[in-house]
Amino acid sequence: MESKFTEMYQKEPAEEKDGACEQVADMLDSVVDGEASADEQKFFNSHIEECVNCFESHQKQKLLKGLVSGHLKRVIVPASLVQTIKAKIQETI
Ligand SMILES: [Zn+2]
């Protein structure tokens, strides 16, 4: 008998989502610094497309880094994207 039981039981959707948010939070710094691997980038990007919380922390982090390194003028969010996020937030609530 293999001991894959616990692994299967841990695959609850809610828990998986939490784990992804934690992973994203962990790699946030390296992604913003451009030090994340291609795989990390991919994971990160697809996650923030679906997770407004992580998307927002990414924006804040970029803004923060922008302030620190003086690239503030490059942090511009398109109005259409803002609309999409607002719509998503309303959907969730
Ligand atoms: Zn998330």
PDB file of the backbone (N, CA, C, O) and the ligand in Angstrom, with CONECT records:
HET     ZN  A 101       1
ATOM      1  N   MET A   1       0.835  -1.220   0.000  1.00  0.00           N
ATOM      2  CA  MET A   1       0.000   0.000   0.000  1.00  0.00           C
ATOM      3  C   MET A   1       0.864   1.263   0.000  1.00  0.00           C
ATOM      4  O   MET A   1       1.803   1.389   0.785  1.00  0.00           O
ATOM      5  N   GLU A   2       0.544   2.146  -0.851  1.00  0.00           N
ATOM      6  CA  GLU A   2       1.282   3.400  -0.853  1.00  0.00           C
ATOM      7  C   GLU A   2       0.645   4.386   0.124  1.00  0.00           C
ATOM      8  O   GLU A   2      -0.538   4.294   0.451  1.00  0.00           O
ATOM      9  N   SER A   3       1.436   5.294   0.561  1.00  0.00           N
ATOM     10  CA  SER A   3       0.923   6.239   1.563  1.00  0.00           C
ATOM     11  C   SER A   3       0.560   7.570   0.914  1.00  0.00           C
ATOM     12  O   SER A   3       0.997   8.634   1.351  1.00  0.00           O
ATOM     13  N   LYS A   4      -0.248   7.485  -0.138  1.00  0.00           N
ATOM     14  CA  LYS A   4      -0.619   8.724  -0.839  1.00  0.00           C
ATOM     15  C   LYS A   4      -1.958   9.262  -0.329  1.00  0.00           C
ATOM     16  O   LYS A   4      -2.538  10.191  -0.893  1.00  0.00           O
ATOM     17  N   PHE A   5      -2.422   8.650   0.751  1.00  0.00           N
ATOM     18  CA  PHE A   5      -3.729   9.047   1.276  1.00  0.00           C
ATOM     19  C   PHE A   5      -3.749  10.511   1.715  1.00  0.00           C
ATOM     20  O   PHE A   5      -4.613  11.292   1.315  1.00  0.00           O
ATOM     21  N   THR A   6      -2.778  10.848   2.540  1.00  0.00           N
ATOM     22  CA  THR A   6      -2.769  12.209   3.097  1.00  0.00           C
ATOM     23  C   THR A   6      -2.648  13.244   1.988  1.00  0.00           C
ATOM     24  O   THR A   6      -3.256  14.313   2.042  1.00  0.00           O
ATOM     25  N   GLU A   7      -1.855  12.905   0.991  1.00  0.00           N
ATOM     26  CA  GLU A   7      -1.662  13.831  -0.120  1.00  0.00           C
ATOM     27  C   GLU A   7      -2.996  14.160  -0.785  1.00  0.00           C
ATOM     28  O   GLU A   7      -3.301  15.312  -1.094  1.00  0.00           O
ATOM     29  N   MET A   8      -3.778  13.100  -0.991  1.00  0.00           N
ATOM     30  CA  MET A   8      -5.065  13.286  -1.651  1.00  0.00           C
ATOM     31  C   MET A   8      -6.015  14.109  -0.795  1.00  0.00           C
ATOM     32  O   MET A   8      -6.759  14.954  -1.294  1.00  0.00           O
ATOM     33  N   TYR A   9      -5.971  13.843   0.498  1.00  0.00           N
ATOM     34  CA  TYR A   9      -6.907  14.544   1.376  1.00  0.00           C
ATOM     35  C   TYR A   9      -6.574  16.023   1.518  1.00  0.00           C
ATOM     36  O   TYR A   9      -7.434  16.844   1.837  1.00  0.00           O
ATOM     37  N   GLN A  10      -5.320  16.340   1.278  1.00  0.00           N
ATOM     38  CA  GLN A  10      -4.916  17.738   1.435  1.00  0.00           C
ATOM     39  C   GLN A  10      -5.288  18.581   0.224  1.00  0.00           C
ATOM     40  O   GLN A  10      -5.113  19.800   0.229  1.00  0.00           O
ATOM     41  N   LYS A  11      -5.801  17.930  -0.808  1.00  0.00           N
ATOM     42  CA  LYS A  11      -6.092  18.683  -2.036  1.00  0.00           C
ATOM     43  C   LYS A  11      -7.470  19.329  -2.020  1.00  0.00           C
ATOM     44  O   LYS A  11      -8.203  19.255  -3.006  1.00  0.00           O
ATOM     45  N   GLU A  12      -7.820  19.949  -0.931  1.00  0.00           N
ATOM     46  CA  GLU A  12      -9.062  20.710  -0.889  1.00  0.00           C
ATOM     47  C   GLU A  12      -8.833  22.037  -1.604  1.00  0.00           C
ATOM     48  O   GLU A  12      -7.778  22.653  -1.456  1.00  0.00           O
ATOM     49  N   PRO A  13      -9.822  22.477  -2.380  1.00  0.00           N
ATOM     50  CA  PRO A  13      -9.662  23.693  -3.177  1.00  0.00           C
ATOM     51  C   PRO A  13      -9.273  24.908  -2.334  1.00  0.00           C
ATOM     52  O   PRO A  13      -8.379  25.665  -2.711  1.00  0.00           O
ATOM     53  N   ALA A  14      -9.937  25.093  -1.204  1.00  0.00           N
ATOM     54  CA  ALA A  14      -9.676  26.275  -0.374  1.00  0.00           C
ATOM     55  C   ALA A  14      -8.224  26.283   0.091  1.00  0.00           C
ATOM     56  O   ALA A  14      -7.545  27.310   0.062  1.00  0.00           O
ATOM     57  N   GLU A  15      -7.773  25.117   0.517  1.00  0.00           N
ATOM     58  CA  GLU A  15      -6.413  25.033   1.040  1.00  0.00           C
ATOM     59  C   GLU A  15      -5.401  25.302  -0.072  1.00  0.00           C
ATOM     60  O   GLU A  15      -4.376  25.953   0.133  1.00  0.00           O
ATOM     61  N   GLU A  16      -5.721  24.785  -1.241  1.00  0.00           N
ATOM     62  CA  GLU A  16      -4.828  24.977  -2.383  1.00  0.00           C
ATOM     63  C   GLU A  16      -4.706  26.462  -2.712  1.00  0.00           C
ATOM     64  O   GLU A  16      -3.629  26.955  -3.045  1.00  0.00           O
ATOM     65  N   LYS A  17      -5.819  27.152  -2.612  1.00  0.00           N
ATOM     66  CA  LYS A  17      -5.816  28.569  -2.926  1.00  0.00           C
ATOM     67  C   LYS A  17      -4.959  29.330  -1.925  1.00  0.00           C
ATOM     68  O   LYS A  17      -4.156  30.186  -2.298  1.00  0.00           O
ATOM     69  N   ASP A  18      -5.142  29.005  -0.643  1.00  0.00           N
ATOM     70  CA  ASP A  18      -4.325  29.644   0.392  1.00  0.00           C
ATOM     71  C   ASP A  18      -2.851  29.419   0.128  1.00  0.00           C
ATOM     72  O   ASP A  18      -2.037  30.337   0.222  1.00  0.00           O
ATOM     73  N   GLY A  19      -2.521  28.176  -0.206  1.00  0.00           N
ATOM     74  CA  GLY A  19      -1.128  27.831  -0.468  1.00  0.00           C
ATOM     75  C   GLY A  19      -0.574  28.645  -1.609  1.00  0.00           C
ATOM     76  O   GLY A  19       0.559  29.122  -1.553  1.00  0.00           O
ATOM     77  N   ALA A  20      -1.381  28.805  -2.658  1.00  0.00           N
ATOM     78  CA  ALA A  20      -0.938  29.579  -3.820  1.00  0.00           C
ATOM     79  C   ALA A  20      -0.682  31.028  -3.425  1.00  0.00           C
ATOM     80  O   ALA A  20       0.307  31.625  -3.850  1.00  0.00           O
ATOM     81  N   CYS A  21      -1.565  31.590  -2.620  1.00  0.00           N
ATOM     82  CA  CYS A  21      -1.385  32.976  -2.175  1.00  0.00           C
ATOM     83  C   CYS A  21      -0.099  33.109  -1.370  1.00  0.00           C
ATOM     84  O   CYS A  21       0.628  34.095  -1.497  1.00  0.00           O
ATOM     85  N   GLU A  22       0.172  32.102  -0.538  1.00  0.00           N
ATOM     86  CA  GLU A  22       1.400  32.141   0.257  1.00  0.00           C
ATOM     87  C   GLU A  22       2.621  32.079  -0.652  1.00  0.00           C
ATOM     88  O   GLU A  22       3.590  32.815  -0.467  1.00  0.00           O
ATOM     89  N   GLN A  23       2.554  31.187  -1.635  1.00  0.00           N
ATOM     90  CA  GLN A  23       3.669  31.051  -2.577  1.00  0.00           C
ATOM     91  C   GLN A  23       3.891  32.357  -3.327  1.00  0.00           C
ATOM     92  O   GLN A  23       5.021  32.811  -3.509  1.00  0.00           O
ATOM     93  N   VAL A  24       2.778  32.947  -3.758  1.00  0.00           N
ATOM     94  CA  VAL A  24       2.864  34.197  -4.502  1.00  0.00           C
ATOM     95  C   VAL A  24       3.469  35.290  -3.624  1.00  0.00           C
ATOM     96  O   VAL A  24       4.299  36.077  -4.080  1.00  0.00           O
ATOM     97  N   ALA A  25       3.048  35.330  -2.365  1.00  0.00           N
ATOM     98  CA  ALA A  25       3.592  36.326  -1.440  1.00  0.00           C
ATOM     99  C   ALA A  25       5.085  36.104  -1.244  1.00  0.00           C
ATOM    100  O   ALA A  25       5.862  37.054  -1.138  1.00  0.00           O
ATOM    101  N   ASP A  26       5.473  34.827  -1.199  1.00  0.00           N
ATOM    102  CA  ASP A  26       6.887  34.500  -1.010  1.00  0.00           C
ATOM    103  C   ASP A  26       7.735  34.935  -2.198  1.00  0.00           C
ATOM    104  O   ASP A  26       8.861  35.402  -2.028  1.00  0.00           O
ATOM    105  N   MET A  27       7.191  34.780  -3.401  1.00  0.00           N
ATOM    106  CA  MET A  27       8.001  35.077  -4.591  1.00  0.00           C
ATOM    107  C   MET A  27       7.796  36.503  -5.088  1.00  0.00           C
ATOM    108  O   MET A  27       8.400  36.926  -6.074  1.00  0.00           O
ATOM    109  N   LEU A  28       6.936  37.232  -4.391  1.00  0.00           N
ATOM    110  CA  LEU A  28       6.617  38.594  -4.812  1.00  0.00           C
ATOM    111  C   LEU A  28       7.877  39.439  -4.993  1.00  0.00           C
ATOM    112  O   LEU A  28       8.039  40.135  -5.995  1.00  0.00           O
ATOM    113  N   ASP A  29       8.756  39.360  -4.010  1.00  0.00           N
ATOM    114  CA  ASP A  29       9.973  40.168  -4.058  1.00  0.00           C
ATOM    115  C   ASP A  29      10.828  39.847  -5.279  1.00  0.00           C
ATOM    116  O   ASP A  29      11.265  40.744  -6.001  1.00  0.00           O
ATOM    117  N   SER A  30      11.060  38.556  -5.499  1.00  0.00           N
ATOM    118  CA  SER A  30      11.936  38.183  -6.612  1.00  0.00           C
ATOM    119  C   SER A  30      11.279  38.485  -7.951  1.00  0.00           C
ATOM    120  O   SER A  30      11.965  38.807  -8.921  1.00  0.00           O
ATOM    121  N   VAL A  31       9.934  38.382  -8.011  1.00  0.00           N
ATOM    122  CA  VAL A  31       9.254  38.713  -9.268  1.00  0.00           C
ATOM    123  C   VAL A  31       9.416  40.200  -9.566  1.00  0.00           C
ATOM    124  O   VAL A  31       9.741  40.588 -10.688  1.00  0.00           O
ATOM    125  N   VAL A  32       9.189  41.014  -8.563  1.00  0.00           N
ATOM    126  CA  VAL A  32       9.295  42.466  -8.756  1.00  0.00           C
ATOM    127  C   VAL A  32      10.731  42.853  -9.100  1.00  0.00           C
ATOM    128  O   VAL A  32      10.972  43.769  -9.887  1.00  0.00           O
ATOM    129  N   ASP A  33      11.679  42.137  -8.495  1.00  0.00           N
ATOM    130  CA  ASP A  33      13.085  42.430  -8.780  1.00  0.00           C
ATOM    131  C   ASP A  33      13.564  41.797 -10.087  1.00  0.00           C
ATOM    132  O   ASP A  33      14.691  42.029 -10.525  1.00  0.00           O
ATOM    133  N   GLY A  34      12.687  40.987 -10.707  1.00  0.00           N
ATOM    134  CA  GLY A  34      13.067  40.316 -11.942  1.00  0.00           C
ATOM    135  C   GLY A  34      14.011  39.153 -11.713  1.00  0.00           C
ATOM    136  O   GLY A  34      14.748  38.750 -12.613  1.00  0.00           O
ATOM    137  N   GLU A  35      13.983  38.609 -10.488  1.00  0.00           N
ATOM    138  CA  GLU A  35      14.893  37.514 -10.170  1.00  0.00           C
ATOM    139  C   GLU A  35      14.190  36.156 -10.138  1.00  0.00           C
ATOM    140  O   GLU A  35      14.825  35.126  -9.913  1.00  0.00           O
ATOM    141  N   ALA A  36      12.885  36.166 -10.364  1.00  0.00           N
ATOM    142  CA  ALA A  36      12.137  34.908 -10.330  1.00  0.00           C
ATOM    143  C   ALA A  36      12.430  34.083 -11.583  1.00  0.00           C
ATOM    144  O   ALA A  36      12.736  34.634 -12.641  1.00  0.00           O
ATOM    145  N   SER A  37      12.332  32.761 -11.454  1.00  0.00           N
ATOM    146  CA  SER A  37      12.537  31.888 -12.609  1.00  0.00           C
ATOM    147  C   SER A  37      11.324  31.982 -13.538  1.00  0.00           C
ATOM    148  O   SER A  37      10.279  32.508 -13.154  1.00  0.00           O
ATOM    149  N   ALA A  38      11.471  31.474 -14.751  1.00  0.00           N
ATOM    150  CA  ALA A  38      10.380  31.532 -15.725  1.00  0.00           C
ATOM    151  C   ALA A  38       9.134  30.835 -15.190  1.00  0.00           C
ATOM    152  O   ALA A  38       8.012  31.304 -15.381  1.00  0.00           O
ATOM    153  N   ASP A  39       9.353  29.709 -14.518  1.00  0.00           N
ATOM    154  CA  ASP A  39       8.231  28.966 -13.952  1.00  0.00           C
ATOM    155  C   ASP A  39       7.510  29.772 -12.879  1.00  0.00           C
ATOM    156  O   ASP A  39       6.282  29.809 -12.817  1.00  0.00           O
ATOM    157  N   GLU A  40       8.307  30.409 -12.047  1.00  0.00           N
ATOM    158  CA  GLU A  40       7.724  31.226 -10.978  1.00  0.00           C
ATOM    159  C   GLU A  40       6.918  32.373 -11.570  1.00  0.00           C
ATOM    160  O   GLU A  40       5.806  32.666 -11.131  1.00  0.00           O
ATOM    161  N   GLN A  41       7.500  33.011 -12.574  1.00  0.00           N
ATOM    162  CA  GLN A  41       6.823  34.111 -13.246  1.00  0.00           C
ATOM    163  C   GLN A  41       5.468  33.671 -13.786  1.00  0.00           C
ATOM    164  O   GLN A  41       4.454  34.348 -13.619  1.00  0.00           O
ATOM    165  N   LYS A  42       5.490  32.511 -14.440  1.00  0.00           N
ATOM    166  CA  LYS A  42       4.276  31.978 -15.057  1.00  0.00           C
ATOM    167  C   LYS A  42       3.214  31.743 -13.991  1.00  0.00           C
ATOM    168  O   LYS A  42       2.067  32.169 -14.128  1.00  0.00           O
ATOM    169  N   PHE A  43       3.617  31.061 -12.935  1.00  0.00           N
ATOM    170  CA  PHE A  43       2.718  30.762 -11.837  1.00  0.00           C
ATOM    171  C   PHE A  43       2.173  32.050 -11.236  1.00  0.00           C
ATOM    172  O   PHE A  43       0.977  32.191 -10.980  1.00  0.00           O
ATOM    173  N   PHE A  44       3.074  32.963 -11.027  1.00  0.00           N
ATOM    174  CA  PHE A  44       2.715  34.246 -10.426  1.00  0.00           C
ATOM    175  C   PHE A  44       1.689  34.979 -11.293  1.00  0.00           C
ATOM    176  O   PHE A  44       0.651  35.426 -10.805  1.00  0.00           O
ATOM    177  N   ASN A  45       2.000  35.093 -12.590  1.00  0.00           N
ATOM    178  CA  ASN A  45       1.126  35.838 -13.491  1.00  0.00           C
ATOM    179  C   ASN A  45      -0.267  35.222 -13.577  1.00  0.00           C
ATOM    180  O   ASN A  45      -1.272  35.931 -13.531  1.00  0.00           O
ATOM    181  N   SER A  46      -0.318  33.898 -13.701  1.00  0.00           N
ATOM    182  CA  SER A  46      -1.639  33.282 -13.837  1.00  0.00           C
ATOM    183  C   SER A  46      -2.412  33.401 -12.530  1.00  0.00           C
ATOM    184  O   SER A  46      -3.641  33.462 -12.540  1.00  0.00           O
ATOM    185  N   HIS A  47      -1.701  33.435 -11.410  1.00  0.00           N
ATOM    186  CA  HIS A  47      -2.403  33.573 -10.129  1.00  0.00           C
ATOM    187  C   HIS A  47      -2.979  34.974  -9.955  1.00  0.00           C
ATOM    188  O   HIS A  47      -4.135  35.121  -9.559  1.00  0.00           O
ATOM    189  N   ILE A  48      -2.194  35.996 -10.243  1.00  0.00           N
ATOM    190  CA  ILE A  48      -2.713  37.350 -10.007  1.00  0.00           C
ATOM    191  C   ILE A  48      -3.802  37.723 -11.004  1.00  0.00           C
ATOM    192  O   ILE A  48      -4.521  38.703 -10.805  1.00  0.00           O
ATOM    193  N   GLU A  49      -3.925  36.940 -12.083  1.00  0.00           N
ATOM    194  CA  GLU A  49      -5.041  37.194 -12.999  1.00  0.00           C
ATOM    195  C   GLU A  49      -6.365  36.798 -12.349  1.00  0.00           C
ATOM    196  O   GLU A  49      -7.424  37.330 -12.683  1.00  0.00           O
ATOM    197  N   GLU A  50      -6.282  35.862 -11.421  1.00  0.00           N
ATOM    198  CA  GLU A  50      -7.508  35.362 -10.790  1.00  0.00           C
ATOM    199  C   GLU A  50      -7.670  35.834  -9.353  1.00  0.00           C
ATOM    200  O   GLU A  50      -8.769  35.786  -8.801  1.00  0.00           O
ATOM    201  N   CYS A  51      -6.597  36.281  -8.758  1.00  0.00           N
ATOM    202  CA  CYS A  51      -6.647  36.624  -7.343  1.00  0.00           C
ATOM    203  C   CYS A  51      -6.400  38.119  -7.159  1.00  0.00           C
ATOM    204  O   CYS A  51      -5.278  38.605  -7.298  1.00  0.00           O
ATOM    205  N   VAL A  52      -7.470  38.828  -6.845  1.00  0.00           N
ATOM    206  CA  VAL A  52      -7.374  40.281  -6.727  1.00  0.00           C
ATOM    207  C   VAL A  52      -6.457  40.670  -5.568  1.00  0.00           C
ATOM    208  O   VAL A  52      -5.721  41.653  -5.651  1.00  0.00           O
ATOM    209  N   ASN A  53      -6.506  39.896  -4.496  1.00  0.00           N
ATOM    210  CA  ASN A  53      -5.657  40.203  -3.340  1.00  0.00           C
ATOM    211  C   ASN A  53      -4.190  40.223  -3.718  1.00  0.00           C
ATOM    212  O   ASN A  53      -3.465  41.165  -3.401  1.00  0.00           O
ATOM    213  N   CYS A  54      -3.762  39.171  -4.399  1.00  0.00           N
ATOM    214  CA  CYS A  54      -2.354  39.078  -4.765  1.00  0.00           C
ATOM    215  C   CYS A  54      -2.016  40.084  -5.853  1.00  0.00           C
ATOM    216  O   CYS A  54      -0.908  40.618  -5.893  1.00  0.00           O
ATOM    217  N   PHE A  55      -2.972  40.340  -6.731  1.00  0.00           N
ATOM    218  CA  PHE A  55      -2.746  41.355  -7.761  1.00  0.00           C
ATOM    219  C   PHE A  55      -2.459  42.692  -7.095  1.00  0.00           C
ATOM    220  O   PHE A  55      -1.544  43.414  -7.489  1.00  0.00           O
ATOM    221  N   GLU A  56      -3.251  43.007  -6.086  1.00  0.00           N
ATOM    222  CA  GLU A  56      -3.081  44.288  -5.404  1.00  0.00           C
ATOM    223  C   GLU A  56      -1.763  44.357  -4.651  1.00  0.00           C
ATOM    224  O   GLU A  56      -1.104  45.396  -4.645  1.00  0.00           O
ATOM    225  N   SER A  57      -1.376  43.258  -4.017  1.00  0.00           N
ATOM    226  CA  SER A  57      -0.092  43.330  -3.309  1.00  0.00           C
ATOM    227  C   SER A  57       1.053  43.461  -4.294  1.00  0.00           C
ATOM    228  O   SER A  57       2.074  44.080  -3.995  1.00  0.00           O
ATOM    229  N   HIS A  58       0.877  42.867  -5.487  1.00  0.00           N
ATOM    230  CA  HIS A  58       1.893  43.016  -6.524  1.00  0.00           C
ATOM    231  C   HIS A  58       1.994  44.474  -6.956  1.00  0.00           C
ATOM    232  O   HIS A  58       3.091  45.014  -7.096  1.00  0.00           O
ATOM    233  N   GLN A  59       0.837  45.107  -7.168  1.00  0.00           N
ATOM    234  CA  GLN A  59       0.823  46.519  -7.563  1.00  0.00           C
ATOM    235  C   GLN A  59       1.491  47.375  -6.500  1.00  0.00           C
ATOM    236  O   GLN A  59       2.303  48.251  -6.800  1.00  0.00           O
ATOM    237  N   LYS A  60       1.129  47.103  -5.248  1.00  0.00           N
ATOM    238  CA  LYS A  60       1.697  47.887  -4.140  1.00  0.00           C
ATOM    239  C   LYS A  60       3.203  47.701  -4.068  1.00  0.00           C
ATOM    240  O   LYS A  60       3.959  48.647  -3.849  1.00  0.00           O
ATOM    241  N   GLN A  61       3.616  46.450  -4.260  1.00  0.00           N
ATOM    242  CA  GLN A  61       5.046  46.149  -4.189  1.00  0.00           C
ATOM    243  C   GLN A  61       5.797  46.856  -5.309  1.00  0.00           C
ATOM    244  O   GLN A  61       6.878  47.405  -5.099  1.00  0.00           O
ATOM    245  N   LYS A  62       5.209  46.833  -6.500  1.00  0.00           N
ATOM    246  CA  LYS A  62       5.834  47.495  -7.642  1.00  0.00           C
ATOM    247  C   LYS A  62       5.932  48.996  -7.388  1.00  0.00           C
ATOM    248  O   LYS A  62       6.938  49.636  -7.694  1.00  0.00           O
ATOM    249  N   LEU A  63       4.861  49.531  -6.822  1.00  0.00           N
ATOM    250  CA  LEU A  63       4.821  50.953  -6.508  1.00  0.00           C
ATOM    251  C   LEU A  63       5.912  51.290  -5.504  1.00  0.00           C
ATOM    252  O   LEU A  63       6.624  52.286  -5.635  1.00  0.00           O
ATOM    253  N   LEU A  64       6.018  50.437  -4.510  1.00  0.00           N
ATOM    254  CA  LEU A  64       7.014  50.617  -3.448  1.00  0.00           C
ATOM    255  C   LEU A  64       8.423  50.587  -4.024  1.00  0.00           C
ATOM    256  O   LEU A  64       9.253  51.446  -3.727  1.00  0.00           O
ATOM    257  N   LYS A  65       8.670  49.587  -4.850  1.00  0.00           N
ATOM    258  CA  LYS A  65       9.996  49.458  -5.471  1.00  0.00           C
ATOM    259  C   LYS A  65      10.250  50.627  -6.404  1.00  0.00           C
ATOM    260  O   LYS A  65      11.366  51.136  -6.511  1.00  0.00           O
ATOM    261  N   GLY A  66       9.173  51.042  -7.082  1.00  0.00           N
ATOM    262  CA  GLY A  66       9.285  52.173  -7.995  1.00  0.00           C
ATOM    263  C   GLY A  66       9.695  53.419  -7.241  1.00  0.00           C
ATOM    264  O   GLY A  66      10.538  54.189  -7.701  1.00  0.00           O
ATOM    265  N   LEU A  67       9.090  53.613  -6.075  1.00  0.00           N
ATOM    266  CA  LEU A  67       9.435  54.766  -5.251  1.00  0.00           C
ATOM    267  C   LEU A  67      10.892  54.712  -4.839  1.00  0.00           C
ATOM    268  O   LEU A  67      11.609  55.712  -4.882  1.00  0.00           O
ATOM    269  N   VAL A  68      11.315  53.516  -4.436  1.00  0.00           N
ATOM    270  CA  VAL A  68      12.669  53.354  -3.933  1.00  0.00           C
ATOM    271  C   VAL A  68      13.690  53.589  -5.031  1.00  0.00           C
ATOM    272  O   VAL A  68      14.699  54.260  -4.813  1.00  0.00           O
ATOM    273  N   SER A  69      13.430  53.031  -6.226  1.00  0.00           N
ATOM    274  CA  SER A  69      14.445  53.145  -7.277  1.00  0.00           C
ATOM    275  C   SER A  69      14.156  54.286  -8.258  1.00  0.00           C
ATOM    276  O   SER A  69      14.868  54.457  -9.248  1.00  0.00           O
ATOM    277  N   GLY A  70      13.114  55.060  -7.978  1.00  0.00           N
ATOM    278  CA  GLY A  70      12.869  56.258  -8.768  1.00  0.00           C
ATOM    279  C   GLY A  70      12.211  56.036 -10.117  1.00  0.00           C
ATOM    280  O   GLY A  70      12.361  56.858 -11.022  1.00  0.00           O
ATOM    281  N   HIS A  71      11.470  54.918 -10.268  1.00  0.00           N
ATOM    282  CA  HIS A  71      10.799  54.652 -11.539  1.00  0.00           C
ATOM    283  C   HIS A  71       9.290  54.833 -11.416  1.00  0.00           C
ATOM    284  O   HIS A  71       8.516  54.155 -12.092  1.00  0.00           O
ATOM    285  N   LEU A  72       8.892  55.729 -10.570  1.00  0.00           N
ATOM    286  CA  LEU A  72       7.472  55.877 -10.241  1.00  0.00           C
ATOM    287  C   LEU A  72       6.624  56.130 -11.484  1.00  0.00           C
ATOM    288  O   LEU A  72       5.505  55.626 -11.581  1.00  0.00           O
ATOM    289  N   LYS A  73       7.141  56.899 -12.424  1.00  0.00           N
ATOM    290  CA  LYS A  73       6.319  57.264 -13.573  1.00  0.00           C
ATOM    291  C   LYS A  73       5.976  56.072 -14.460  1.00  0.00           C
ATOM    292  O   LYS A  73       5.101  56.162 -15.321  1.00  0.00           O
ATOM    293  N   ARG A  74       6.671  54.953 -14.243  1.00  0.00           N
ATOM    294  CA  ARG A  74       6.379  53.779 -15.063  1.00  0.00           C
ATOM    295  C   ARG A  74       5.261  52.923 -14.485  1.00  0.00           C
ATOM    296  O   ARG A  74       4.809  51.977 -15.131  1.00  0.00           O
ATOM    297  N   VAL A  75       4.816  53.240 -13.289  1.00  0.00           N
ATOM    298  CA  VAL A  75       3.746  52.461 -12.669  1.00  0.00           C
ATOM    299  C   VAL A  75       2.397  53.075 -13.034  1.00  0.00           C
ATOM    300  O   VAL A  75       1.856  53.923 -12.323  1.00  0.00           O
ATOM    301  N   ILE A  76       1.887  52.622 -14.148  1.00  0.00           N
ATOM    302  CA  ILE A  76       0.605  53.132 -14.627  1.00  0.00           C
ATOM    303  C   ILE A  76      -0.325  51.952 -14.886  1.00  0.00           C
ATOM    304  O   ILE A  76       0.025  51.005 -15.590  1.00  0.00           O
ATOM    305  N   VAL A  77      -1.524  52.033 -14.297  1.00  0.00           N
ATOM    306  CA  VAL A  77      -2.496  50.969 -14.509  1.00  0.00           C
ATOM    307  C   VAL A  77      -3.543  51.460 -15.499  1.00  0.00           C
ATOM    308  O   VAL A  77      -4.166  52.500 -15.288  1.00  0.00           O
ATOM    309  N   PRO A  78      -3.735  50.706 -16.584  1.00  0.00           N
ATOM    310  CA  PRO A  78      -4.732  51.130 -17.572  1.00  0.00           C
ATOM    311  C   PRO A  78      -6.132  51.182 -16.971  1.00  0.00           C
ATOM    312  O   PRO A  78      -6.485  50.347 -16.138  1.00  0.00           O
ATOM    313  N   ALA A  79      -6.925  52.154 -17.391  1.00  0.00           N
ATOM    314  CA  ALA A  79      -8.276  52.318 -16.849  1.00  0.00           C
ATOM    315  C   ALA A  79      -9.108  51.058 -17.048  1.00  0.00           C
ATOM    316  O   ALA A  79      -9.912  50.700 -16.187  1.00  0.00           O
ATOM    317  N   SER A  80      -8.918  50.378 -18.191  1.00  0.00           N
ATOM    318  CA  SER A  80      -9.713  49.185 -18.468  1.00  0.00           C
ATOM    319  C   SER A  80      -9.430  48.100 -17.440  1.00  0.00           C
ATOM    320  O   SER A  80     -10.326  47.356 -17.043  1.00  0.00           O
ATOM    321  N   LEU A  81      -8.171  48.021 -17.014  1.00  0.00           N
ATOM    322  CA  LEU A  81      -7.789  47.022 -16.023  1.00  0.00           C
ATOM    323  C   LEU A  81      -8.445  47.338 -14.689  1.00  0.00           C
ATOM    324  O   LEU A  81      -8.901  46.438 -13.984  1.00  0.00           O
ATOM    325  N   VAL A  82      -8.490  48.605 -14.352  1.00  0.00           N
ATOM    326  CA  VAL A  82      -9.139  49.025 -13.108  1.00  0.00           C
ATOM    327  C   VAL A  82     -10.604  48.615 -13.137  1.00  0.00           C
ATOM    328  O   VAL A  82     -11.141  48.117 -12.148  1.00  0.00           O
ATOM    329  N   GLN A  83     -11.241  48.831 -14.282  1.00  0.00           N
ATOM    330  CA  GLN A  83     -12.640  48.443 -14.435  1.00  0.00           C
ATOM    331  C   GLN A  83     -12.819  46.942 -14.200  1.00  0.00           C
ATOM    332  O   GLN A  83     -13.718  46.515 -13.476  1.00  0.00           O
ATOM    333  N   THR A  84     -11.956  46.165 -14.818  1.00  0.00           N
ATOM    334  CA  THR A  84     -12.039  44.709 -14.690  1.00  0.00           C
ATOM    335  C   THR A  84     -11.923  44.296 -13.240  1.00  0.00           C
ATOM    336  O   THR A  84     -12.676  43.444 -12.768  1.00  0.00           O
ATOM    337  N   ILE A  85     -10.985  44.893 -12.533  1.00  0.00           N
ATOM    338  CA  ILE A  85     -10.766  44.537 -11.134  1.00  0.00           C
ATOM    339  C   ILE A  85     -11.982  44.919 -10.300  1.00  0.00           C
ATOM    340  O   ILE A  85     -12.443  44.143  -9.463  1.00  0.00           O
ATOM    341  N   LYS A  86     -12.491  46.111 -10.534  1.00  0.00           N
ATOM    342  CA  LYS A  86     -13.663  46.560  -9.776  1.00  0.00           C
ATOM    343  C   LYS A  86     -14.839  45.617 -10.006  1.00  0.00           C
ATOM    344  O   LYS A  86     -15.555  45.256  -9.072  1.00  0.00           O
ATOM    345  N   ALA A  87     -15.027  45.222 -11.276  1.00  0.00           N
ATOM    346  CA  ALA A  87     -16.107  44.291 -11.601  1.00  0.00           C
ATOM    347  C   ALA A  87     -15.902  42.978 -10.880  1.00  0.00           C
ATOM    348  O   ALA A  87     -16.857  42.396 -10.364  1.00  0.00           O
ATOM    349  N   LYS A  88     -14.661  42.501 -10.837  1.00  0.00           N
ATOM    350  CA  LYS A  88     -14.351  41.238 -10.184  1.00  0.00           C
ATOM    351  C   LYS A  88     -14.620  41.314  -8.694  1.00  0.00           C
ATOM    352  O   LYS A  88     -15.154  40.379  -8.097  1.00  0.00           O
ATOM    353  N   ILE A  89     -14.249  42.426  -8.107  1.00  0.00           N
ATOM    354  CA  ILE A  89     -14.466  42.587  -6.670  1.00  0.00           C
ATOM    355  C   ILE A  89     -15.960  42.538  -6.379  1.00  0.00           C
ATOM    356  O   ILE A  89     -16.385  41.896  -5.419  1.00  0.00           O
ATOM    357  N   GLN A  90     -16.750  43.209  -7.195  1.00  0.00           N
ATOM    358  CA  GLN A  90     -18.195  43.209  -6.972  1.00  0.00           C
ATOM    359  C   GLN A  90     -18.781  41.821  -7.141  1.00  0.00           C
ATOM    360  O   GLN A  90     -19.709  41.441  -6.427  1.00  0.00           O
ATOM    361  N   GLU A  91     -18.235  41.058  -8.092  1.00  0.00           N
ATOM    362  CA  GLU A  91     -18.689  39.674  -8.291  1.00  0.00           C
ATOM    363  C   GLU A  91     -18.469  38.868  -7.035  1.00  0.00           C
ATOM    364  O   GLU A  91     -19.343  38.117  -6.601  1.00  0.00           O
ATOM    365  N   THR A  92     -17.291  39.028  -6.450  1.00  0.00           N
ATOM    366  CA  THR A  92     -16.919  38.228  -5.282  1.00  0.00           C
ATOM    367  C   THR A  92     -17.770  38.596  -4.075  1.00  0.00           C
ATOM    368  O   THR A  92     -18.149  37.723  -3.295  1.00  0.00           O
ATOM    369  N   ILE A  93     -18.069  39.868  -3.914  1.00  0.00           N
ATOM    370  CA  ILE A  93     -18.903  40.308  -2.783  1.00  0.00           C
ATOM    371  C   ILE A  93     -20.344  40.014  -3.117  1.00  0.00           C
ATOM    372  O   ILE A  93     -21.234  40.297  -2.315  1.00  0.00           O
TER     373      ILE A  93
HETATM  374 ZN    ZN A 101      -3.757  35.002  -4.172  1.00  0.00          ZN2+
END
